[in-house]
């Protein structure tokens, strides 16, 4: 009789603890999946901007900056790719940071609101630090934890 009671108690406790462990594992897997998705989206955001950052510095460092508007052309051509990356990462920005994220994006793609649209990137041609600040303001949202 005691053997049967011991077996039933063992069965009950085994079932109970296996269910608890499975629930904890499921929660951990869900958190891990969310962290991984955010990291991947952050890497995509950085990757979307990286070619233009490199080309921007090459235009300044290598002396290829011979014509006014070269940087504007470079960044205007990349704008749709940057906009897509911004929107893809937006769900990972905390609600309290959404406004700052939007402002960082607007400051990047329209650094001067006082000039016509075709010359919107003109401030970047004279001030590499301004370009760095605006890019960094966006990419800081994609920093790992």
C-alpha positions as a LaTeX table, in Angstrom:
\begin{tabular}{lrrr}
\hline
Residue & $x$ (\AA) & $y$ (\AA) & $z$ (\AA) \\
\hline
Unk1 & 0.00 & 0.00 & 0.00 \\
Unk2 & 2.77 & 2.48 & 0.90 \\
Unk3 & 4.45 & 1.68 & $-2.37$ \\
Unk4 & 1.33 & 2.71 & $-4.29$ \\
Unk5 & 1.00 & 5.96 & $-2.30$ \\
Unk6 & 4.70 & 6.73 & $-2.80$ \\
Unk7 & 4.38 & 6.06 & $-6.52$ \\
Unk8 & 1.33 & 8.30 & $-6.84$ \\
Unk9 & 3.04 & 11.10 & $-4.87$ \\
Unk10 & 6.14 & 10.77 & $-7.05$ \\
Unk11 & 3.98 & 10.90 & $-10.15$ \\
Unk12 & 2.13 & 13.98 & $-8.91$ \\
Unk13 & 5.28 & 15.88 & $-7.91$ \\
Unk14 & 7.06 & 14.90 & $-11.11$ \\
Unk15 & 4.16 & 16.16 & $-13.20$ \\
Unk16 & 3.88 & 19.39 & $-11.18$ \\
Unk17 & 7.57 & 20.25 & $-11.37$ \\
Unk18 & 7.90 & 19.33 & $-15.04$ \\
Unk19 & 5.01 & 21.71 & $-15.83$ \\
Unk20 & 6.68 & 24.51 & $-13.81$ \\
Unk21 & 10.01 & 23.96 & $-15.55$ \\
Unk22 & 8.35 & 23.90 & $-18.97$ \\
Unk23 & 6.58 & 27.22 & $-18.22$ \\
Unk24 & 9.84 & 28.84 & $-17.11$ \\
Unk25 & 11.60 & 27.56 & $-20.24$ \\
Unk26 & 8.81 & 28.94 & $-22.44$ \\
Unk27 & 9.08 & 32.37 & $-20.81$ \\
Unk28 & 12.84 & 32.37 & $-21.24$ \\
Unk29 & 12.53 & 31.32 & $-24.90$ \\
Unk30 & 10.05 & 34.13 & $-25.53$ \\
Unk31 & 12.34 & 36.74 & $-23.96$ \\
Unk32 & 15.32 & 35.39 & $-25.85$ \\
Unk33 & 13.39 & 35.55 & $-29.14$ \\
Unk34 & 12.43 & 39.19 & $-28.48$ \\
Unk35 & 16.03 & 40.14 & $-27.66$ \\
Unk36 & 17.30 & 38.35 & $-30.75$ \\
Unk37 & 14.71 & 40.04 & $-32.99$ \\
Unk38 & 15.70 & 43.46 & $-31.61$ \\
Unk39 & 19.40 & 42.74 & $-32.17$ \\
Unk40 & 18.79 & 41.60 & $-35.74$ \\
Unk41 & 16.68 & 44.68 & $-36.48$ \\
Unk42 & 19.38 & 46.88 & $-34.93$ \\
Unk43 & 22.05 & 45.29 & $-37.11$ \\
Unk44 & 19.86 & 45.88 & $-40.17$ \\
Unk45 & 19.44 & 49.53 & $-39.17$ \\
Unk46 & 23.21 & 49.97 & $-38.82$ \\
Unk47 & 23.82 & 48.07 & $-42.07$ \\
Unk48 & 21.41 & 50.33 & $-43.95$ \\
Unk49 & 23.44 & 53.42 & $-43.01$ \\
Unk50 & 26.96 & 51.95 & $-43.17$ \\
Unk51 & 27.63 & 52.27 & $-46.94$ \\
Unk52 & 26.64 & 55.94 & $-46.99$ \\
Unk53 & 28.68 & 56.69 & $-43.87$ \\
Unk54 & 31.73 & 55.15 & $-45.53$ \\
Unk55 & 31.13 & 56.96 & $-48.83$ \\
Unk56 & 30.55 & 60.23 & $-46.98$ \\
Unk57 & 33.94 & 60.02 & $-45.31$ \\
Unk58 & 35.61 & 58.95 & $-48.53$ \\
Unk59 & 34.22 & 62.05 & $-50.23$ \\
Unk60 & 35.80 & 64.20 & $-47.54$ \\
Unk61 & 39.06 & 62.33 & $-46.98$ \\
Unk62 & 39.96 & 61.35 & $-50.51$ \\
Unk63 & 39.39 & 64.77 & $-52.02$ \\
Unk64 & 36.63 & 63.53 & $-54.31$ \\
Unk65 & 34.41 & 66.29 & $-52.99$ \\
Unk66 & 34.79 & 68.41 & $-56.09$ \\
Unk67 & 31.25 & 69.38 & $-56.87$ \\
Unk68 & 28.60 & 70.95 & $-54.72$ \\
Unk69 & 25.74 & 68.56 & $-54.17$ \\
Unk70 & 27.76 & 65.32 & $-54.30$ \\
Unk71 & 26.88 & 64.46 & $-50.72$ \\
Unk72 & 23.29 & 65.49 & $-51.26$ \\
Unk73 & 23.06 & 63.14 & $-54.24$ \\
Unk74 & 24.62 & 60.33 & $-52.23$ \\
Unk75 & 22.21 & 60.71 & $-49.32$ \\
Unk76 & 19.11 & 61.40 & $-51.45$ \\
Unk77 & 19.72 & 58.16 & $-53.36$ \\
Unk78 & 19.99 & 56.25 & $-50.07$ \\
Unk79 & 16.99 & 57.90 & $-48.42$ \\
Unk80 & 14.41 & 55.22 & $-49.36$ \\
Unk81 & 16.68 & 52.49 & $-47.97$ \\
Unk82 & 17.23 & 54.50 & $-44.79$ \\
Unk83 & 13.51 & 55.19 & $-44.41$ \\
Unk84 & 12.71 & 51.48 & $-44.76$ \\
Unk85 & 15.30 & 50.58 & $-42.11$ \\
Unk86 & 13.95 & 53.27 & $-39.77$ \\
Unk87 & 10.42 & 51.90 & $-40.09$ \\
Unk88 & 11.56 & 48.30 & $-39.70$ \\
Unk89 & 13.28 & 49.14 & $-36.42$ \\
Unk90 & 10.50 & 51.41 & $-35.07$ \\
Unk91 & 8.58 & 48.59 & $-33.26$ \\
Unk92 & 11.67 & 47.94 & $-31.13$ \\
Unk93 & 11.91 & 51.52 & $-29.89$ \\
Unk94 & 10.30 & 51.87 & $-26.45$ \\
Unk95 & 7.09 & 53.89 & $-26.38$ \\
Unk96 & 8.67 & 56.64 & $-24.27$ \\
Unk97 & 11.46 & 57.05 & $-26.88$ \\
Unk98 & 9.27 & 57.10 & $-30.00$ \\
Unk99 & 9.19 & 60.90 & $-30.22$ \\
Unk100 & 12.98 & 61.20 & $-29.86$ \\
Unk101 & 13.43 & 58.47 & $-32.49$ \\
Unk102 & 11.17 & 60.34 & $-34.92$ \\
Unk103 & 12.97 & 63.62 & $-34.23$ \\
Unk104 & 16.35 & 61.97 & $-34.84$ \\
Unk105 & 15.08 & 60.65 & $-38.17$ \\
Unk106 & 13.64 & 64.02 & $-39.19$ \\
Unk107 & 16.83 & 65.82 & $-38.19$ \\
Unk108 & 18.83 & 63.41 & $-40.34$ \\
Unk109 & 16.74 & 63.55 & $-43.51$ \\
Unk110 & 15.97 & 67.27 & $-43.23$ \\
Unk111 & 18.95 & 68.84 & $-41.43$ \\
Unk112 & 17.96 & 72.33 & $-42.52$ \\
Unk113 & 14.33 & 73.26 & $-42.82$ \\
Unk114 & 15.06 & 76.71 & $-44.20$ \\
Unk115 & 16.24 & 75.64 & $-47.65$ \\
Unk116 & 14.51 & 74.01 & $-50.57$ \\
Unk117 & 14.14 & 70.24 & $-50.67$ \\
Unk118 & 16.73 & 69.65 & $-53.41$ \\
Unk119 & 19.39 & 71.14 & $-51.19$ \\
Unk120 & 18.26 & 69.60 & $-47.90$ \\
Unk121 & 21.57 & 67.80 & $-47.30$ \\
Unk122 & 23.66 & 70.91 & $-47.99$ \\
Unk123 & 24.58 & 71.40 & $-44.29$ \\
Unk124 & 26.35 & 68.02 & $-44.35$ \\
Unk125 & 28.69 & 69.23 & $-47.10$ \\
Unk126 & 30.26 & 71.80 & $-44.82$ \\
Unk127 & 30.08 & 70.10 & $-41.44$ \\
Unk128 & 31.05 & 66.42 & $-41.01$ \\
Unk129 & 30.47 & 66.67 & $-37.25$ \\
Unk130 & 26.85 & 67.67 & $-37.87$ \\
Unk131 & 26.46 & 64.57 & $-40.06$ \\
Unk132 & 28.02 & 62.40 & $-37.33$ \\
Unk133 & 25.72 & 63.82 & $-34.67$ \\
Unk134 & 22.58 & 63.18 & $-36.71$ \\
Unk135 & 23.61 & 59.65 & $-37.65$ \\
Unk136 & 24.63 & 58.85 & $-34.07$ \\
Unk137 & 21.29 & 60.17 & $-32.80$ \\
Unk138 & 19.55 & 57.50 & $-34.90$ \\
Unk139 & 21.97 & 54.62 & $-34.34$ \\
Unk140 & 22.02 & 55.04 & $-30.54$ \\
Unk141 & 18.53 & 53.54 & $-30.50$ \\
Unk142 & 19.92 & 50.33 & $-31.97$ \\
Unk143 & 22.68 & 49.87 & $-29.39$ \\
Unk144 & 22.71 & 46.44 & $-27.75$ \\
Unk145 & 21.55 & 46.18 & $-24.16$ \\
\hline
\end{tabular}
